[in-house]
Amino acid sequence: MSRDLNKVMIIGRLGRDPEMRYTSSGKPVTNFSVASSRSWTAADGSRRTETEWFNVVSWGGLAEICSKYLSKGQRVYIEGRLQTRRWTDAEGVKKSTVEVVAGEMIMLDKSAGRDGEEIEEHTFEDPSDDEDEYPF
């Protein structure tokens, strides 16, 4: 039996504080960005660094947790799937973006949450992330 796989794992630092909002049906959604860097030594012996930025979206209970406990600069592990979102802007221009839809988040820094509450390393998963949501 053949199976498809869409899974991404990122470790990096938040580039901005998470922003939470609610959909028209009342479901929480939180967006934030994560920067992940890699370093290497070039052929000429110089040290190089490259940073890749990822837009992350979390839903439901995980969205509320990310909004409450994450803040800019904090180191996190995000596991989820890639999703391409497409839309047409007000001028009629078609646009698209690729984002990570988080299914799991682990805070890697011992730090205080945005409300000052001290947090140890914890793993948070989206309990509503249903693997069997295929329409066929």
Sequence and secondary structure as in RCSB ss.txt:
>XXXX:A:sequence
MSRDLNKVMIIGRLGRDPEMRYTSSGKPVTNFSVASSRSWTAADGSRRTETEWFNVVSWGGLAEICSKYLSKGQR
VYIEGRLQTRRWTDAEGVKKSTVEVVAGEMIMLDKSAGRDGEEIEEHTFEDPSDDEDEYPF
>XXXX:A:secstr
       EEEEEEESS  EEEE TTS EEEEEEEEEEEEEE TTS EEEEEEEEEEEEEHHHHHHHHHH  TT E
EEEEEEEEEEEEE TTS EEEEEEEEEEEEEE S EE TTS EE   EEE TT  TT    
